[in-house]
Amino acid sequence: MKKVSMLLVIVALVFCIPAFSAAQMQGGSGQHMMKGSTMGNNMGMMSQMMADMHEMMESGKMTPAQHKQMMQMMHQMGSLMQQMGGPQGAKMQAQHQEQLQKMQKQVQEMKGQTK
Protein backbone atom coordinates (compact mmCIF):
# COMPACT_ATOMS: atom_id res chain seq x y z
CA MET A 1 0.00 0.00 0.00
CA LYS A 2 2.88 2.38 0.76
CA LYS A 3 4.26 1.87 -2.76
CA VAL A 4 0.88 2.77 -4.26
CA SER A 5 0.65 5.89 -2.09
CA MET A 6 4.12 7.02 -3.05
CA LEU A 7 3.39 6.32 -6.71
CA LEU A 8 0.25 8.46 -6.58
CA VAL A 9 2.13 11.32 -4.91
CA ILE A 10 4.85 11.12 -7.56
CA VAL A 11 2.26 11.09 -10.36
CA ALA A 12 0.53 14.11 -8.83
CA LEU A 13 3.83 15.99 -8.66
CA VAL A 14 4.63 15.16 -12.27
CA PHE A 15 1.36 16.78 -13.31
CA CYS A 16 1.50 19.69 -10.85
CA ILE A 17 5.04 20.98 -11.30
CA PRO A 18 4.73 21.89 -15.02
CA ALA A 19 1.45 23.69 -14.37
CA PHE A 20 2.90 25.70 -11.51
CA SER A 21 5.96 26.53 -13.60
CA ALA A 22 3.76 27.77 -16.44
CA ALA A 23 1.81 29.97 -14.03
CA GLN A 24 5.04 31.40 -12.64
CA MET A 25 6.31 32.22 -16.14
CA GLN A 26 3.28 34.42 -16.71
CA GLY A 27 4.77 36.85 -14.24
CA GLY A 28 2.64 39.63 -12.78
CA SER A 29 -0.62 38.69 -14.44
CA GLY A 30 -0.43 35.10 -13.14
CA GLN A 31 0.33 36.29 -9.63
CA HIS A 32 -2.50 38.81 -9.80
CA MET A 33 -4.98 36.12 -10.77
CA MET A 34 -3.98 33.92 -7.85
CA LYS A 35 -4.86 36.57 -5.26
CA GLY A 36 -8.44 36.15 -4.03
CA SER A 37 -9.72 35.00 -7.41
CA THR A 38 -11.62 32.03 -8.71
CA MET A 39 -8.29 30.53 -9.77
CA GLY A 40 -7.04 30.77 -6.20
CA ASN A 41 -10.22 29.12 -4.97
CA ASN A 42 -9.83 26.39 -7.58
CA MET A 43 -6.27 25.73 -6.45
CA GLY A 44 -7.51 25.54 -2.86
CA MET A 45 -10.14 22.99 -3.87
CA MET A 46 -7.46 20.90 -5.58
CA SER A 47 -5.25 21.09 -2.54
CA GLN A 48 -8.07 19.88 -0.28
CA MET A 49 -8.92 17.05 -2.68
CA MET A 50 -5.27 15.94 -2.74
CA ALA A 51 -5.23 15.90 1.06
CA ASP A 52 -8.43 13.83 1.12
CA MET A 53 -7.02 11.45 -1.49
CA HIS A 54 -3.84 11.00 0.50
CA GLU A 55 -5.88 10.26 3.62
CA MET A 56 -7.90 7.63 1.76
CA MET A 57 -4.77 5.99 0.36
CA GLU A 58 -3.22 5.84 3.80
CA SER A 59 -6.35 4.17 5.22
CA GLY A 60 -5.66 1.05 3.14
CA LYS A 61 -9.40 0.54 2.59
CA MET A 62 -9.64 1.46 -1.07
CA THR A 63 -10.75 -1.01 -3.70
CA PRO A 64 -8.87 -1.41 -6.99
CA ALA A 65 -11.77 0.37 -8.73
CA GLN A 66 -11.44 3.31 -6.31
CA HIS A 67 -7.68 3.46 -6.96
CA LYS A 68 -8.36 3.58 -10.68
CA GLN A 69 -10.94 6.33 -10.24
CA MET A 70 -8.50 8.29 -8.09
CA MET A 71 -5.78 8.01 -10.71
CA GLN A 72 -8.19 9.32 -13.34
CA MET A 73 -9.07 12.28 -11.11
CA MET A 74 -5.38 13.04 -10.50
CA HIS A 75 -4.78 13.02 -14.24
CA GLN A 76 -7.77 15.32 -14.74
CA MET A 77 -6.47 17.68 -12.03
CA GLY A 78 -3.09 17.80 -13.74
CA SER A 79 -4.76 18.72 -17.01
CA LEU A 80 -6.82 21.41 -15.30
CA MET A 81 -3.71 22.87 -13.68
CA GLN A 82 -1.99 23.08 -17.06
CA GLN A 83 -5.04 24.84 -18.50
CA MET A 84 -5.12 27.26 -15.55
CA GLY A 85 -1.51 28.23 -16.21
CA GLY A 86 -2.11 28.61 -19.94
CA PRO A 87 -3.13 31.65 -21.94
CA GLN A 88 -6.85 30.80 -21.77
CA GLY A 89 -6.77 30.05 -18.02
CA ALA A 90 -8.53 33.22 -16.92
CA LYS A 91 -11.35 32.71 -19.42
CA MET A 92 -11.91 29.13 -18.29
CA GLN A 93 -12.07 29.70 -14.52
CA ALA A 94 -15.81 29.07 -14.22
CA GLN A 95 -15.56 25.88 -16.27
CA HIS A 96 -12.63 24.70 -14.14
CA GLN A 97 -14.56 25.43 -10.96
CA GLU A 98 -17.53 23.39 -12.20
CA GLN A 99 -15.28 20.44 -13.07
CA LEU A 100 -13.54 20.64 -9.70
CA GLN A 101 -16.84 20.72 -7.84
CA LYS A 102 -17.90 17.50 -9.59
CA MET A 103 -14.58 15.91 -8.72
CA GLN A 104 -14.83 17.10 -5.14
CA LYS A 105 -18.23 15.43 -4.86
CA GLN A 106 -16.72 12.17 -6.17
CA VAL A 107 -13.86 12.39 -3.68
CA GLN A 108 -16.28 12.95 -0.80
CA GLU A 109 -18.37 9.97 -1.89
CA MET A 110 -15.25 7.80 -2.07
CA LYS A 111 -14.11 9.10 1.30
CA GLY A 112 -17.44 8.08 2.84
CA GLN A 113 -17.06 4.59 1.38
CA THR A 114 -13.56 4.11 2.84
CA LYS A 115 -14.46 4.90 6.44
CORMO-V301003 format. One line per field, one symbol per residue. ss: DSSP state (H for helix, E for strand, - for the rest). phi: phi as a letter, one per 30 degrees, with the letter a starting at -180 (. if undefined). burial: 1 if it has 24 or more other ideal C-beta (glycine too) atoms within 12 Angstrom, else 0. A space follows every 50 residues. Layout:
ss=???
phi=???
burial=???
//
This chain:
ss=-HHHHHHHHHHHHHHHHHHHHHHHH--HHHHHHH---HHHHHHHHHHHHH HHHHHHHHH----HHHHHHHHHHHHHHHHHHHHHH----HHHHHHHHHHH HHHHHHHHHHHHH--
phi=.dddddddddddddddedddddddddiedddddddicddddddddddddd dddddddddicddedddddddddddddddddddddddceddceddddddd dddddddddddddcd
burial=00010001001100110011001000000100110001100110110011 01100110000100011001101101111111111100110110011011 001101100110000
//
